Amino acid sequence: MSVAIVKYNAGNIYSVVNALRRLGVEPFLSDDAEVLRRSDHVIFPGQGEARSAMEYLRHKRLDRVICSLIQPVLGICIGQQLLCRHSEEGDTGCLGIFDVDVKRFQPQQHEEKVPCMGWNSLELNVSSLNSQVNPLFEGLTQPWVYFVHSYYVPICENTIATANYILPYSAALHKDNFYTCQFHPEKSGEAGEIILRNFLRL
């Protein structure tokens, strides 16, 4: 199995590399279009700022590459946000895979801090067709995961899991071959390991 991690100017990529190695997978970092297209799975992770990330992706023409991928793709943290239509962070046009806009958390009480940072539980959406959770979450019995973010994706038709901080929001999305997590599965212990293993089985 070949697993590519999109190489761009977003931090925290090596924690994803280490998590995959613990699963017995040796991924490779690449910003080469053909390498990404040939991979069995692609992971689009990172922490960073939306505008500078999109500028880099466009400069390298990775925006077109990512949108053209047909294998399973997993966006993590800012990777989820960049796969949406637009972000309030820097008033940034994004990739548009998910037809929803990214918003900034607006604290309503003194104790509500931004960024949201720490462990939180997931509420998994259950399909009305077969009463099952999304394949990304198969076997997940204790869905506590780790978040670090100041912006969120509102609940939409592609939401497959929600979390609640200040308000309910999309913790994960799915459309066609694109899957995303606002949280960091690579930092989420056993739950995150299950999610990454499920993604690799897609």
Backbone bond lengths (Angstrom), bond angles and torsions (degrees), N, CA, C in turn:
res aa  C-N    CA-C-N  psi(-1)  N-CA   C-N-CA  omega(-1)  CA-C   N-CA-C  phi
1 M - - - 1.468 - - 1.519 109.98 -
2 S 1.339 116.10 132.70 1.458 120.32 177.37 1.529 108.79 -107.49
3 V 1.328 115.27 127.44 1.458 121.63 -178.94 1.526 108.20 -123.78
4 A 1.324 115.92 120.03 1.465 120.53 179.47 1.518 109.68 -105.52
5 I 1.313 115.64 141.46 1.454 122.56 172.78 1.525 107.00 -110.34
6 V 1.333 116.03 125.96 1.466 119.94 -177.97 1.525 109.12 -64.60
7 K 1.323 115.27 124.14 1.460 121.86 -179.39 1.524 108.82 -93.18
8 Y 1.322 116.12 114.16 1.471 120.79 176.67 1.521 107.26 -154.25
9 N 1.321 117.20 -176.91 1.461 119.51 -170.42 1.523 111.54 -85.41
10 A 1.318 115.90 61.08 1.467 121.49 174.77 1.515 108.16 -129.83
11 G 1.322 116.09 139.77 1.457 120.46 -175.29 1.512 113.04 -78.45
12 N 1.321 114.80 177.65 1.461 123.84 171.85 1.523 114.38 73.15
13 I 1.310 118.13 15.36 1.452 120.28 -178.11 1.525 111.53 -68.96
14 Y 1.327 117.54 -35.44 1.462 118.94 -172.89 1.515 113.51 -72.46
15 S 1.332 118.48 -21.03 1.461 119.26 173.57 1.528 109.67 -68.10
16 V 1.332 117.77 -31.71 1.462 121.53 174.95 1.523 110.08 -69.01
17 V 1.317 116.81 -42.13 1.468 120.94 176.74 1.527 110.34 -56.56
18 N 1.321 116.53 -47.35 1.463 120.45 -178.07 1.521 111.72 -65.63
19 A 1.330 117.27 -37.46 1.465 120.21 178.51 1.526 110.80 -64.39
20 L 1.324 117.17 -40.34 1.456 120.37 178.62 1.523 111.28 -68.09
21 R 1.307 117.05 -37.59 1.470 120.01 177.35 1.518 111.10 -61.61
22 R 1.346 116.58 -35.82 1.471 119.57 177.42 1.527 111.59 -64.83
23 L 1.332 116.38 -22.46 1.458 121.32 176.97 1.522 112.06 -92.12
24 G 1.316 116.86 5.35 1.461 121.06 178.29 1.513 114.16 84.46
25 V 1.322 117.46 17.21 1.463 121.95 -179.40 1.520 109.16 -113.15
26 E 1.316 116.92 131.84 1.459 121.71 176.34 1.522 108.43 -103.73
27 P 1.335 118.14 96.99 1.463 120.15 -177.87 1.520 110.96 -79.86
28 F 1.315 116.20 170.73 1.450 119.95 174.10 1.519 109.56 -133.41
29 L 1.320 114.58 144.66 1.463 121.65 178.39 1.513 109.00 -88.81
30 S 1.339 116.74 135.52 1.461 118.38 179.83 1.516 111.02 -156.61
31 D 1.342 114.93 145.38 1.453 121.23 168.52 1.531 109.71 -117.68
32 D 1.332 115.91 19.68 1.450 122.33 179.82 1.526 109.77 -91.49
33 A 1.307 116.75 125.57 1.462 121.28 -174.62 1.524 112.52 -58.21
34 E 1.322 117.61 -45.37 1.457 120.01 -176.32 1.526 111.39 -69.10
35 V 1.320 116.86 -36.57 1.464 119.97 177.21 1.521 110.32 -62.63
36 L 1.316 116.83 -44.56 1.458 120.37 179.57 1.525 111.16 -64.51
37 R 1.315 117.15 -42.14 1.466 120.01 -178.40 1.525 112.23 -67.27
38 R 1.329 117.63 -30.39 1.465 120.56 -178.35 1.525 113.14 -81.85
39 S 1.305 118.02 -13.73 1.461 121.10 -175.41 1.523 110.99 -71.74
40 D 1.335 115.39 150.32 1.465 120.39 177.52 1.527 111.11 -71.56
41 H 1.332 116.82 -37.52 1.456 123.31 179.47 1.525 108.42 -138.56
42 V 1.336 115.93 148.23 1.464 120.86 178.02 1.524 108.55 -128.33
43 I 1.333 115.46 134.31 1.457 121.37 176.70 1.527 108.45 -115.46
44 F 1.328 114.44 132.41 1.472 122.82 -175.46 1.533 106.99 -120.33
45 P 1.352 116.60 83.35 1.466 120.70 -172.33 1.522 111.80 -100.50
46 G 1.329 114.95 -166.55 1.456 119.20 168.47 1.512 114.52 129.78
47 Q 1.303 113.52 160.91 1.452 123.69 167.89 1.523 106.29 -126.74
48 G 1.313 116.78 141.41 1.458 118.11 -179.04 1.503 111.20 166.69
49 E 1.332 115.54 -158.87 1.456 123.05 -175.11 1.520 108.64 -113.61
50 A 1.332 116.43 133.07 1.462 120.97 -169.43 1.528 113.29 -59.74
51 R 1.315 117.62 -46.95 1.465 119.56 -174.14 1.529 111.63 -62.88
52 S 1.337 117.38 -49.53 1.463 119.44 -178.73 1.526 110.99 -65.82
53 A 1.333 117.05 -35.17 1.462 119.82 177.80 1.522 110.72 -64.08
54 M 1.333 117.45 -45.05 1.459 119.97 179.93 1.521 111.71 -67.64
55 E 1.314 117.78 -36.48 1.466 120.04 176.93 1.525 110.67 -60.28
56 Y 1.336 116.18 -41.87 1.466 120.08 179.28 1.528 110.38 -66.32
57 L 1.343 116.46 -45.23 1.459 119.76 -179.51 1.525 111.16 -60.01
58 R 1.317 116.85 -41.68 1.468 119.98 179.86 1.525 111.21 -69.06
59 H 1.335 116.33 -39.83 1.464 119.83 178.68 1.526 110.88 -59.57
60 K 1.322 116.78 -39.95 1.465 121.68 179.78 1.525 112.94 -87.74
61 R 1.343 116.42 0.05 1.464 123.79 -176.33 1.529 112.07 60.51
62 L 1.308 115.50 24.32 1.459 119.95 177.46 1.525 111.25 -75.57
63 D 1.327 117.35 -20.09 1.463 119.13 177.55 1.525 110.25 -60.10
64 R 1.332 116.74 -44.97 1.465 120.70 179.03 1.525 111.12 -67.95
65 V 1.305 115.64 -38.76 1.466 120.16 -178.51 1.524 110.63 -62.92
66 I 1.323 116.15 -49.85 1.468 119.95 -177.17 1.524 110.29 -60.26
67 C 1.314 117.49 -44.41 1.468 120.58 -178.77 1.525 112.53 -66.27
68 S 1.329 117.54 -21.27 1.468 120.80 -177.79 1.525 113.43 -92.11
69 L 1.321 117.69 -4.65 1.464 120.13 -175.91 1.519 111.08 -67.57
70 I 1.339 116.36 143.01 1.465 120.88 -179.02 1.527 112.39 -117.62
71 Q 1.335 117.71 -8.23 1.459 120.64 176.02 1.533 109.17 -86.26
72 P 1.337 119.07 171.11 1.472 119.48 177.27 1.529 112.06 -59.40
73 V 1.331 115.48 131.02 1.469 123.34 179.33 1.522 107.46 -123.53
74 L 1.333 116.20 134.50 1.460 121.19 177.76 1.523 109.60 -120.42
75 G 1.335 116.57 113.96 1.458 121.29 173.77 1.510 110.37 -91.83
76 I 1.324 117.38 133.87 1.466 122.51 -177.79 1.525 109.71 -122.66
77 C 1.335 116.76 130.47 1.460 124.68 176.03 1.530 110.44 58.99
78 I 1.325 118.62 -112.52 1.466 117.71 178.77 1.521 111.09 -65.51
79 G 1.329 116.64 -21.72 1.464 119.96 173.77 1.514 111.61 -59.97
80 Q 1.335 117.44 -39.63 1.464 120.27 174.84 1.525 110.11 -63.24
81 Q 1.323 117.17 -47.13 1.458 120.76 -175.80 1.527 112.23 -64.65
82 L 1.329 116.96 -39.19 1.463 120.37 -178.77 1.519 112.08 -70.13
83 L 1.327 117.75 -20.25 1.459 120.75 177.49 1.526 111.97 -81.12
84 C 1.330 116.23 -4.28 1.463 120.84 177.57 1.533 110.31 -87.35
85 R 1.334 116.32 -177.70 1.472 120.84 -173.41 1.523 113.36 -77.17
86 H 1.341 116.28 -41.98 1.460 121.12 -172.82 1.517 108.51 -156.83
87 S 1.338 116.71 149.24 1.462 121.38 176.84 1.522 109.89 -123.66
88 E 1.325 115.64 137.94 1.463 119.80 173.46 1.520 111.27 -66.35
89 E 1.311 118.09 -18.87 1.462 120.89 178.55 1.524 109.03 -70.73
90 G 1.300 116.54 106.48 1.464 121.16 -178.67 1.522 113.60 71.48
91 D 1.342 117.47 15.27 1.461 121.35 -179.40 1.526 109.38 48.64
92 T 1.330 115.10 61.13 1.464 122.59 -166.36 1.524 112.50 -108.54
93 G 1.311 116.43 125.75 1.456 120.62 169.23 1.514 109.62 -74.47
94 C 1.327 116.99 132.47 1.470 120.51 -175.04 1.528 110.51 -113.36
95 L 1.313 118.29 -155.90 1.462 121.77 -168.63 1.526 113.73 -82.80
96 G 1.321 118.19 -25.11 1.455 120.44 172.28 1.516 117.08 79.51
97 I 1.317 118.27 14.96 1.463 119.44 174.79 1.527 109.87 -62.85
98 F 1.332 116.06 -43.56 1.460 121.86 177.34 1.536 108.36 -104.47
99 D 1.315 115.86 128.59 1.463 121.20 -173.39 1.529 109.64 -85.75
100 V 1.327 115.68 68.36 1.460 122.22 -177.53 1.520 108.10 -153.37
101 D 1.320 116.88 150.30 1.466 122.06 -177.78 1.526 111.03 -102.40
102 V 1.320 115.78 141.77 1.460 123.26 -179.81 1.532 108.89 -85.40
103 K 1.333 115.56 132.88 1.458 121.88 -177.10 1.525 111.28 -115.39
104 R 1.341 116.37 158.38 1.458 120.93 174.38 1.526 109.44 -91.54
105 F 1.335 116.30 138.23 1.453 120.44 173.67 1.532 109.93 -58.41
106 Q 1.316 116.29 136.48 1.467 122.10 176.63 1.530 107.74 -119.40
107 P 1.333 117.86 101.55 1.468 120.53 -177.72 1.531 111.82 -57.40
108 Q 1.319 115.66 137.29 1.456 121.83 178.79 1.529 111.90 -104.60
109 Q 1.333 116.23 -20.00 1.454 121.33 -179.15 1.524 109.08 -134.25
110 H 1.326 115.88 159.70 1.459 121.30 -175.36 1.525 112.31 -58.60
111 E 1.334 117.19 -37.04 1.464 120.10 -174.92 1.531 113.14 -79.20
112 E 1.312 116.90 -5.72 1.460 120.12 179.38 1.530 109.26 -87.28
113 K 1.303 115.52 107.26 1.463 121.85 -175.82 1.525 110.84 -99.26
114 V 1.297 115.97 147.70 1.461 123.48 173.71 1.519 107.53 -125.99
115 P 1.336 118.30 124.41 1.463 126.15 13.96 1.524 114.13 -76.81
116 C 1.325 113.73 156.32 1.461 121.63 167.34 1.524 107.21 -70.07
117 M 1.312 116.70 124.28 1.462 119.47 -175.15 1.524 109.24 -143.53
118 G 1.328 116.49 121.63 1.452 120.16 176.04 1.518 112.05 135.96
119 W 1.331 114.19 -170.08 1.461 121.55 -175.98 1.517 109.82 -84.99
120 N 1.333 114.56 143.57 1.457 120.47 177.78 1.527 108.06 -150.51
121 S 1.313 116.01 158.81 1.468 120.28 -179.37 1.518 110.43 -90.78
122 L 1.323 115.45 154.10 1.455 122.52 175.63 1.520 109.59 -103.55
123 E 1.310 115.83 141.85 1.465 122.18 167.90 1.522 106.12 -105.61
124 L 1.328 116.27 110.89 1.458 120.79 -174.67 1.520 110.43 -84.26
125 N 1.320 116.47 130.73 1.456 120.85 176.56 1.524 109.55 -73.69
126 V 1.303 116.68 139.48 1.459 122.51 179.11 1.521 108.86 -108.87
127 S 1.332 116.50 130.62 1.458 121.36 -178.75 1.523 110.75 -64.51
128 S 1.318 116.17 134.04 1.457 120.42 176.34 1.528 111.99 -73.61
129 L 1.338 116.56 -14.94 1.464 120.44 -178.73 1.518 112.46 -81.81
130 N 1.341 116.27 -43.32 1.465 119.00 -175.04 1.523 113.43 -129.80
131 S 1.328 117.57 9.08 1.476 122.60 177.44 1.527 112.28 56.98
132 Q 1.319 116.76 33.12 1.460 121.36 179.42 1.520 110.47 -121.52
133 V 1.332 114.75 155.49 1.459 119.50 173.98 1.520 109.23 -78.83
134 N 1.307 116.31 167.12 1.454 121.03 177.48 1.526 110.45 -59.49
135 P 1.341 118.61 144.64 1.470 121.06 179.58 1.525 114.05 -53.68
136 L 1.326 118.12 -25.46 1.463 121.21 178.31 1.524 111.17 -61.96
137 F 1.325 117.00 -25.34 1.470 121.40 -174.40 1.527 112.81 -111.98
138 E 1.303 117.67 12.92 1.461 120.53 -179.35 1.533 110.62 -58.78
139 G 1.323 116.83 131.00 1.463 121.56 177.95 1.512 114.18 81.62
140 L 1.321 117.88 4.81 1.465 121.39 -178.21 1.529 108.94 -85.88
141 T 1.333 116.30 111.56 1.467 120.88 -176.89 1.518 112.83 -106.48
142 Q 1.311 118.19 -21.63 1.464 121.89 178.41 1.529 108.65 -128.03
143 P 1.327 116.28 80.04 1.476 119.43 -172.31 1.524 113.64 -80.31
144 W 1.323 116.62 65.73 1.466 121.85 171.20 1.515 107.54 -103.89
145 V 1.325 115.96 126.57 1.462 120.43 -173.79 1.528 109.68 -138.23
146 Y 1.336 115.53 167.59 1.462 121.41 -171.41 1.529 111.26 -106.17
147 F 1.341 115.07 128.56 1.468 122.53 -177.96 1.525 111.02 -117.74
148 V 1.334 116.28 146.25 1.467 123.82 165.72 1.526 106.58 -146.82
149 H 1.354 116.84 104.80 1.467 118.17 -178.98 1.529 110.83 -166.63
150 S 1.327 114.52 149.83 1.460 122.52 176.66 1.525 112.18 -105.51
151 Y 1.324 116.20 -14.91 1.460 122.06 -178.17 1.529 108.50 -120.95
152 Y 1.323 115.86 154.93 1.457 119.98 -175.83 1.526 110.10 -140.52
153 V 1.322 114.71 159.39 1.458 121.71 174.78 1.527 108.19 -100.66
154 P 1.328 118.99 121.67 1.457 120.31 177.55 1.532 111.85 -59.74
155 I 1.297 116.61 158.01 1.460 121.05 176.14 1.524 108.86 -63.98
156 C 1.333 115.78 134.10 1.463 121.36 -175.71 1.521 109.15 -146.42
157 E 1.323 116.75 -175.71 1.460 120.36 -176.25 1.527 112.68 -66.35
158 N 1.319 118.47 -18.64 1.465 122.08 -179.51 1.524 113.50 -96.80
159 T 1.318 117.93 3.43 1.457 122.05 -179.15 1.528 110.49 -68.56
160 I 1.326 117.19 128.68 1.468 121.04 177.05 1.527 111.72 -116.49
161 A 1.321 117.57 -8.74 1.468 121.96 173.53 1.518 107.83 -157.31
162 T 1.316 115.82 146.31 1.459 120.45 178.99 1.524 110.02 -122.24
163 A 1.324 115.26 159.28 1.460 122.98 170.25 1.525 106.16 -134.94
164 N 1.312 115.77 168.05 1.464 119.61 -177.65 1.522 109.78 -130.48
165 Y 1.324 115.44 115.76 1.458 122.35 171.29 1.518 106.33 -147.26
166 I 1.304 117.65 111.87 1.463 124.71 -170.96 1.534 110.37 71.68
167 L 1.342 115.84 -46.26 1.461 121.44 176.28 1.526 108.29 -154.19
168 P 1.321 119.07 161.45 1.471 119.99 174.54 1.533 110.01 -67.47
169 Y 1.328 116.29 142.16 1.468 120.62 -179.67 1.526 109.29 -150.44
170 S 1.316 115.73 172.58 1.466 121.66 -178.64 1.523 110.49 -78.12
171 A 1.327 115.73 115.21 1.463 120.32 174.17 1.518 111.29 -89.03
172 A 1.337 117.05 -18.66 1.463 121.25 178.95 1.524 108.85 -157.12
173 L 1.327 115.06 149.06 1.464 122.52 -178.63 1.525 109.73 -130.99
174 H 1.335 115.70 157.54 1.469 120.36 173.85 1.519 109.23 -150.24
175 K 1.332 114.85 131.92 1.457 122.15 171.87 1.521 107.76 -151.09
176 D 1.327 116.18 119.55 1.467 121.62 179.69 1.532 109.93 55.83
177 N 1.330 117.60 -119.96 1.468 120.68 -178.71 1.527 112.90 -94.05
178 F 1.322 117.30 5.98 1.463 121.30 -177.68 1.528 110.54 -103.18
179 Y 1.323 115.08 124.04 1.456 123.65 176.78 1.523 107.76 -122.62
180 T 1.336 117.23 148.11 1.460 118.65 178.84 1.516 111.34 -142.90
181 C 1.328 114.80 156.51 1.464 123.52 172.35 1.523 107.78 -133.15
182 Q 1.330 117.52 125.99 1.462 119.55 171.80 1.523 110.37 -70.98
183 F 1.322 116.23 -31.69 1.463 122.36 178.73 1.526 110.17 -80.60
184 H 1.322 115.19 176.11 1.469 121.68 -179.03 1.525 109.91 -105.72
185 P 1.334 118.37 98.32 1.468 118.51 178.04 1.525 112.27 -61.76
186 E 1.321 116.42 -30.68 1.473 119.87 -178.90 1.519 112.50 -69.08
187 K 1.338 117.37 -12.11 1.459 121.76 178.90 1.527 111.59 -117.38
188 S 1.326 116.36 13.19 1.458 120.72 -170.98 1.523 113.62 -110.12
189 G 1.314 117.19 27.56 1.447 120.74 172.15 1.517 113.38 60.12
190 E 1.333 115.92 -141.34 1.462 121.37 -175.95 1.525 111.96 -62.90
191 A 1.339 117.06 -39.80 1.465 119.78 179.63 1.527 110.58 -61.08
192 G 1.327 116.34 -44.68 1.452 119.84 179.35 1.514 112.79 -65.03
193 E 1.325 116.07 -35.45 1.466 120.36 178.18 1.527 110.17 -64.45
194 I 1.329 116.99 -41.73 1.464 121.09 177.79 1.525 110.40 -61.49
195 I 1.331 116.71 -43.77 1.459 121.02 -178.86 1.536 111.14 -63.57
196 L 1.324 116.88 -45.08 1.468 119.74 179.22 1.520 110.97 -65.49
197 R 1.318 117.55 -39.56 1.474 120.44 178.56 1.536 109.99 -64.40
198 N 1.333 116.18 -41.92 1.470 119.22 177.57 1.520 111.24 -61.85
199 F 1.323 116.51 -40.79 1.472 119.32 178.66 1.523 110.89 -61.11
200 L 1.305 116.73 -41.89 1.465 120.31 -178.80 1.523 112.31 -67.84
201 R 1.321 116.52 -19.25 1.484 120.47 177.81 1.521 112.77 -86.39
202 L 1.318 117.36 -12.27 1.468 120.34 -177.75 1.521 110.78 -65.91
